[in-house]
């Protein structure tokens, strides 16, 4: 009979096996990455443009230009486009970050011809109707005004704005007034400059055959270039002097939002894999040290985590939590105490093995199926110039890293004096 009080032994995979995308080139030079995997009759197409907010001339220009593309074309209204995708059971998602903009369309294989045709129309001929722009601006402004009442939003904006500077592409934030001045000509200008074949890579995933590849060629093989002919920049200047303490006053707030962190490095940096493991131990999963100390032992918060926020040319390490105002200083003290422990005390073998197993599982999950693989490849495009060796190196580092190496990382990067500390709340509570 099985003794269920004894946990099963942990086995560590020795190698990472995954299928790389097949690379095709469309007639106009667009790179098409194909992941043919799975038996389900579904597929997804991801259009990844170098069209993030770092390329905009005014605040909200990139976000508005991308988000409003499906709100009307030369041939179809917003309602007709929405009903078209609903009729075929498909789903269009648009995401705009600092460096990239991605349009993702999921569809049944049998409806892919009808859906990709509409997607091509959205990409080529958006008209940005005034009515839709006004509605988008009103909703966006209202949502931002609501968010600005939250200490978590205030702390996050202060954190990134101080780290990079409020005029830096990675630190700039929209204000409510920006929604009042964004205009149709600005959207058309951004579309004509950045939504072109010279700034696009396509990922096609699912149960893919020659027919689906031919449809992509038909819809996007004649897409013209964006008229911004400047080369995609290889770097972006980052001033890493953002440190110290910032307090954002929110009168009568009963909670304080805390952000502690620093500018680090992009995912291409040689220290990234080791620091990812260190971050996981500190606050990167539910069993982390910060959670055990500040949530379970002290009871200061319902949740606390640390994370790595990657950008194409930089990266940020941050710790985030919300606590009762009376526990602000005790929480900060414990955060720095956990950093000090990692600098000075070796990590126990059983804790390190647990974190290694957790991270191994996360990597394997990220390659389990066509769509998770597509997501992983998109991240490679975003941050690693499609260098597959990143995952091999990460996998190897997880398997072989030692407690001494992690202490070295902590003493190099987890230095209290080099951290930026942002708190939003009330001093009088």
Beta strands, then each sheet from edge to edge (+ up, - down):
strand 1: 22-25
strand 2: 31-36
strand 3: 42-49
strand 4: 91-96
strand 5: 101-108
strand 6: 200-206
strand 7: 244-249
strand 8: 255-263
strand 9: 304-310
strand 10: 315-324
strand 11: 420-425
sheet 1: 1+ 2- 6- 3+ 5- 4+
sheet 2: 7+ 11+ 8- 10+ 9-
end
